[in-house]
Amino acid sequence: MYDLDLRALAVRGALALLVGLPAAGCQLVSGIDAMDVDESAGGVVGDCGPVGERCGGTCEEGIVTPPGTCTDDGTCSAEPSSCGSYDCDLSGTACATSCSIFKGCVDRAVCDTMSATCMACGASPPDPAPCDGCERCEGGKCITRCDTEGECVRDRMLDAKERPARLECNDQCNNIRVVCIGPYPCEVVCGDGGCQGLLMQCSHDGPCYLECSRSGCASNVKFVCGANTCLAACILETTIVDQVCESSCSCMSQVCQ
């Protein structure tokens, strides 16, 4: 009789344990879900961490961030800043301090190859040299005129290395190539039937301008831009200039109107 009572108690205890386990398990899981994890004590907070860890010391796409440390609000103590017209240097940690035709400047900036400095698109070096030795000088611009038969029948170079240069072609400059050299503005103005079959090649670093007035540029005109601003302007809507933008940071249109 005594043995039977012990067995009955054992069975009732086992059943109670089996019934209680799910409830206890649920309480344990819900308790874990409700726990708040404190990440402020040396943990990762925001995008920068742990607190006090080094951050910054990078340069990417013309934005440089000096070395700093992670703060308790998850940010870096170092403030990013722009490199201006310069891109990042090869190390990827600082801004470039010089440039070449191929590297050193951000988009919409151009390298002045004479001084290896980056300029904003459309800018020219300051303080041009005096117009000594020019055929004509107006406002610091060296101007050459081709308005007599037999003038400008051969390829020519427009020297814009020290000052702006302008070539005026009146019924001249036909079937020739005009090459601009230098970082200062370079212009060719065609009028009275001039510039038929003209090929104009702009400098890499200087602003470039082709103007077709009256009956100038009537046929087969090609205008090859450099990396700086590049604009063709025509008086007659029927005038078409084959404008090749290449790497120009400001090239208006293939059709000159």
PLY file of the C-alpha trace (Angstrom):
ply
format ascii 1.0
element vertex 257
property float x
property float y
property float z
element edge 256
property int vertex1
property int vertex2
end_header
0.00 0.00 0.00
2.80 2.35 0.88
4.61 1.53 -2.39
1.49 2.33 -4.38
1.21 5.79 -2.81
4.85 6.58 -3.69
4.33 5.53 -7.29
1.22 7.71 -7.57
3.08 10.74 -6.23
5.91 10.19 -8.72
3.48 10.05 -11.65
1.68 13.24 -10.54
5.06 15.05 -10.18
6.18 14.06 -13.66
2.91 15.26 -15.20
3.20 18.62 -13.42
6.76 19.04 -14.71
5.74 18.31 -18.31
2.86 20.79 -18.13
5.04 23.54 -16.61
7.96 23.36 -19.05
6.30 25.15 -22.02
5.17 28.02 -19.83
8.62 28.42 -18.34
10.19 28.25 -21.81
7.90 30.95 -23.10
8.74 33.18 -20.17
12.46 32.69 -20.81
12.26 33.56 -24.52
10.04 36.57 -23.96
12.44 37.75 -21.32
15.36 37.62 -23.80
13.35 39.50 -26.43
12.59 42.26 -23.97
16.20 42.78 -22.94
17.81 46.11 -23.89
21.41 45.76 -25.08
23.58 48.66 -23.96
26.00 49.35 -26.82
27.40 52.58 -25.40
30.05 50.96 -23.24
32.70 50.37 -25.88
30.19 48.94 -28.36
29.44 50.03 -31.92
27.21 53.11 -32.03
25.98 54.60 -35.32
28.38 54.46 -38.26
31.57 55.06 -36.28
32.85 53.06 -33.34
33.89 51.93 -30.85
34.15 55.29 -29.09
37.71 56.62 -29.29
38.66 54.50 -32.29
40.57 56.27 -35.09
38.57 57.36 -38.11
39.03 59.60 -41.16
42.39 60.01 -42.89
40.77 59.38 -46.27
40.13 61.21 -49.55
37.55 60.13 -52.11
36.12 61.92 -55.16
37.58 65.28 -54.14
36.39 65.12 -50.50
39.07 64.80 -47.82
38.50 63.80 -44.18
41.51 64.32 -41.87
42.33 61.79 -39.13
40.00 61.86 -36.11
38.32 59.65 -33.50
34.84 58.18 -33.12
32.59 60.13 -30.73
29.83 58.81 -28.46
27.12 59.83 -30.95
28.52 57.54 -33.64
30.21 60.21 -35.78
33.82 61.01 -36.56
35.34 64.05 -34.86
37.07 65.04 -38.13
35.06 67.24 -40.51
35.23 66.42 -44.26
36.07 69.24 -46.65
36.29 69.75 -50.41
39.56 69.69 -52.34
38.13 72.46 -54.53
39.10 71.99 -58.17
41.58 69.27 -57.21
40.96 65.54 -56.99
42.48 63.24 -54.36
46.14 62.27 -54.63
47.27 58.74 -55.45
47.48 57.77 -51.77
43.74 58.36 -51.29
44.39 60.23 -48.04
44.89 63.87 -49.12
44.06 66.36 -51.88
46.30 66.56 -54.93
48.49 69.67 -55.11
49.33 69.57 -58.82
47.87 68.16 -62.00
48.60 66.91 -65.49
46.41 66.56 -68.57
45.30 63.13 -67.40
44.88 63.44 -63.61
44.72 65.72 -60.59
41.50 67.69 -61.24
37.87 66.84 -60.50
35.12 66.86 -63.12
34.28 70.32 -64.50
37.78 71.51 -63.72
40.76 71.67 -66.05
44.51 71.49 -65.58
46.54 74.55 -66.57
49.48 72.59 -67.94
51.79 75.63 -67.83
51.58 75.88 -64.04
50.19 72.39 -63.23
47.26 73.96 -61.35
43.57 73.04 -61.51
41.15 75.73 -62.68
37.37 75.80 -62.67
35.76 75.21 -66.04
35.84 78.47 -68.01
38.58 80.09 -65.94
41.80 81.49 -67.37
45.13 82.16 -65.65
45.25 85.65 -64.08
47.30 88.62 -65.22
48.07 87.90 -68.89
51.33 89.18 -70.33
51.36 92.50 -72.25
50.53 92.38 -75.96
54.08 93.03 -77.14
54.69 92.08 -80.77
51.01 91.63 -81.65
49.53 92.83 -84.93
46.76 94.46 -82.95
45.94 94.50 -79.23
42.53 95.13 -77.69
41.84 94.68 -74.00
44.93 92.50 -73.54
43.91 90.23 -76.44
46.38 89.64 -79.27
44.44 89.92 -82.56
45.49 88.79 -86.05
43.50 89.70 -89.18
43.29 87.73 -92.40
41.37 89.93 -94.88
43.65 90.13 -97.92
43.78 87.55 -100.71
46.55 85.05 -100.13
46.64 85.51 -96.35
46.10 82.58 -94.03
46.23 79.91 -96.71
48.42 77.64 -94.60
47.88 75.95 -91.28
48.56 78.27 -88.38
48.95 78.23 -84.63
47.22 80.69 -82.28
49.55 81.37 -79.36
47.45 81.70 -76.18
50.22 80.67 -73.80
50.69 84.13 -72.26
47.61 86.11 -73.33
44.24 85.65 -75.12
44.48 85.19 -78.89
41.99 85.97 -81.67
42.08 85.26 -85.41
39.69 87.21 -87.70
39.10 85.58 -91.10
37.35 87.60 -93.82
37.12 85.50 -96.99
40.27 83.73 -95.81
41.29 80.74 -93.65
39.75 78.31 -96.15
40.75 74.63 -96.07
43.33 75.13 -93.32
43.85 73.91 -89.78
44.03 76.38 -86.88
45.54 75.03 -83.65
45.17 76.82 -80.30
48.00 76.49 -77.78
47.89 77.66 -74.15
45.50 78.20 -71.22
44.17 81.65 -72.23
41.01 82.13 -74.37
41.46 81.33 -78.07
39.00 82.67 -80.69
38.44 82.36 -84.42
35.91 84.74 -85.99
34.78 83.94 -89.53
33.02 86.46 -91.75
32.40 87.41 -95.40
32.74 83.88 -96.72
35.76 82.84 -94.67
36.58 79.56 -92.97
35.27 77.15 -95.64
36.63 73.71 -94.86
38.19 74.97 -91.62
39.49 72.58 -88.98
39.87 74.29 -85.58
41.59 72.38 -82.78
41.31 73.86 -79.29
43.97 73.78 -76.60
43.51 71.24 -73.83
43.37 73.84 -71.06
42.16 77.09 -72.63
38.60 78.29 -73.29
37.79 78.06 -77.01
35.37 79.99 -79.23
34.37 79.84 -82.90
32.11 82.53 -84.37
30.59 82.20 -87.85
29.09 85.52 -88.94
27.44 86.47 -92.21
28.45 83.86 -94.82
31.40 82.41 -92.91
31.68 78.69 -92.17
29.35 77.76 -95.03
30.71 74.23 -95.50
32.82 71.45 -93.98
33.74 73.14 -90.70
35.04 70.97 -87.86
35.52 72.30 -84.34
37.44 70.00 -81.95
37.18 71.01 -78.28
39.70 70.67 -75.48
38.94 70.10 -71.80
37.84 73.66 -71.04
34.73 75.57 -72.17
34.01 75.26 -75.88
31.41 77.30 -77.77
30.47 77.72 -81.45
28.14 80.58 -82.37
26.64 81.19 -85.81
24.56 84.02 -87.24
22.78 81.99 -89.94
20.56 79.14 -88.76
21.58 77.08 -91.80
25.22 76.98 -90.73
26.28 73.58 -89.42
29.51 73.03 -87.54
30.75 69.53 -86.74
31.55 70.19 -83.08
33.46 67.41 -81.33
33.14 67.83 -77.56
35.72 65.24 -76.47
36.54 65.98 -72.78
35.18 69.53 -72.73
33.51 70.54 -69.47
31.13 72.82 -71.40
30.29 71.93 -75.00
27.09 73.44 -76.31
25.87 71.61 -79.40
26.79 69.66 -82.51
24.67 72.05 -84.60
25.70 75.69 -84.60
22.72 78.06 -84.77
0 1
1 2
2 3
3 4
4 5
5 6
6 7
7 8
8 9
9 10
10 11
11 12
12 13
13 14
14 15
15 16
16 17
17 18
18 19
19 20
20 21
21 22
22 23
23 24
24 25
25 26
26 27
27 28
28 29
29 30
30 31
31 32
32 33
33 34
34 35
35 36
36 37
37 38
38 39
39 40
40 41
41 42
42 43
43 44
44 45
45 46
46 47
47 48
48 49
49 50
50 51
51 52
52 53
53 54
54 55
55 56
56 57
57 58
58 59
59 60
60 61
61 62
62 63
63 64
64 65
65 66
66 67
67 68
68 69
69 70
70 71
71 72
72 73
73 74
74 75
75 76
76 77
77 78
78 79
79 80
80 81
81 82
82 83
83 84
84 85
85 86
86 87
87 88
88 89
89 90
90 91
91 92
92 93
93 94
94 95
95 96
96 97
97 98
98 99
99 100
100 101
101 102
102 103
103 104
104 105
105 106
106 107
107 108
108 109
109 110
110 111
111 112
112 113
113 114
114 115
115 116
116 117
117 118
118 119
119 120
120 121
121 122
122 123
123 124
124 125
125 126
126 127
127 128
128 129
129 130
130 131
131 132
132 133
133 134
134 135
135 136
136 137
137 138
138 139
139 140
140 141
141 142
142 143
143 144
144 145
145 146
146 147
147 148
148 149
149 150
150 151
151 152
152 153
153 154
154 155
155 156
156 157
157 158
158 159
159 160
160 161
161 162
162 163
163 164
164 165
165 166
166 167
167 168
168 169
169 170
170 171
171 172
172 173
173 174
174 175
175 176
176 177
177 178
178 179
179 180
180 181
181 182
182 183
183 184
184 185
185 186
186 187
187 188
188 189
189 190
190 191
191 192
192 193
193 194
194 195
195 196
196 197
197 198
198 199
199 200
200 201
201 202
202 203
203 204
204 205
205 206
206 207
207 208
208 209
209 210
210 211
211 212
212 213
213 214
214 215
215 216
216 217
217 218
218 219
219 220
220 221
221 222
222 223
223 224
224 225
225 226
226 227
227 228
228 229
229 230
230 231
231 232
232 233
233 234
234 235
235 236
236 237
237 238
238 239
239 240
240 241
241 242
242 243
243 244
244 245
245 246
246 247
247 248
248 249
249 250
250 251
251 252
252 253
253 254
254 255
255 256
